[in-house]
């Protein structure tokens, strides 16, 4: 069971890092408050936040 938690943790970490990178570097047209909001959502919700960003916030 601990291997599954390690894999899930790695997936969560990669998704949060991807959202932070995409918000800061690739999505330059986004307002600063929205950037901060997406980063907070990604940190709190992990993979679900990344999925929401992909479908709702990515332009």
C-alpha positions as CSV (number, residue, x, y, z in Angstrom):
1,X,0.0,0.0,0.0
2,X,2.8,2.4,0.7
3,X,4.0,2.2,-2.9
4,X,0.6,3.3,-4.1
5,X,0.8,6.3,-1.8
6,X,4.3,7.1,-3.1
7,X,3.1,7.0,-6.7
8,X,0.1,9.1,-5.9
9,X,2.2,11.6,-4.1
10,X,4.6,11.8,-7.1
11,X,1.7,12.4,-9.5
12,X,0.3,15.1,-7.2
13,X,3.7,16.8,-7.0
14,X,4.2,16.8,-10.7
15,X,0.7,18.1,-11.4
16,X,1.2,21.0,-8.9
17,X,4.6,21.9,-10.4
18,X,3.1,21.7,-13.9
19,X,0.3,24.1,-13.0
20,X,2.7,26.6,-11.3
21,X,5.0,26.4,-14.3
22,X,2.2,26.9,-16.8
23,X,0.6,29.7,-14.9
24,X,3.8,31.6,-14.4
25,X,5.6,31.0,-17.7
26,X,3.2,30.0,-20.4
27,X,-0.1,31.8,-19.5
28,X,1.2,35.4,-19.5
29,X,-2.2,36.9,-20.3
30,X,-3.7,35.9,-17.0
31,X,-4.2,38.6,-14.4
32,X,-2.0,38.3,-11.3
33,X,-4.8,37.7,-8.9
34,X,-6.0,34.8,-11.1
35,X,-2.5,33.4,-11.3
36,X,-2.3,33.4,-7.5
37,X,-5.7,31.8,-7.2
38,X,-4.8,29.0,-9.6
39,X,-1.6,28.3,-7.8
40,X,-3.4,28.1,-4.4
41,X,-6.1,25.8,-6.0
42,X,-3.4,23.6,-7.3
43,X,-1.6,23.4,-4.0
44,X,-4.8,22.7,-2.0
45,X,-6.5,20.3,-4.4
46,X,-3.5,18.7,-6.2
47,X,-4.5,16.6,-9.2
48,X,-8.1,17.9,-9.1
49,X,-6.8,21.4,-9.2
50,X,-4.6,20.6,-12.1
51,X,-7.5,19.0,-14.0
52,X,-9.7,22.1,-13.3
53,X,-6.9,24.4,-14.5
54,X,-6.4,22.4,-17.7
55,X,-10.1,22.6,-18.6
56,X,-11.0,26.0,-17.2
57,X,-8.0,28.2,-16.8
58,X,-5.6,27.3,-19.6
59,X,-5.8,29.5,-22.6
